[in-house]
């Protein structure tokens, strides 16, 4: 089931959630996504393998290119501040 369309009607028509501007816009955006990619909320996600292995949080954090960036950000960011978005 999609948020934008159940088997026979939208969640608004089914009375699952109240109709309002945000919901209408969200449903329209989801319909557009579904027309491009199918299910906007897939039940199965394939992990990437950027690190050369299955990309888990641990593997990404241990990946050399990521650790270098993290070190640079920590080095260039004063304590208590947020990192510069341009870095």
Beta strands, then each sheet from edge to edge (+ up, - down):
end
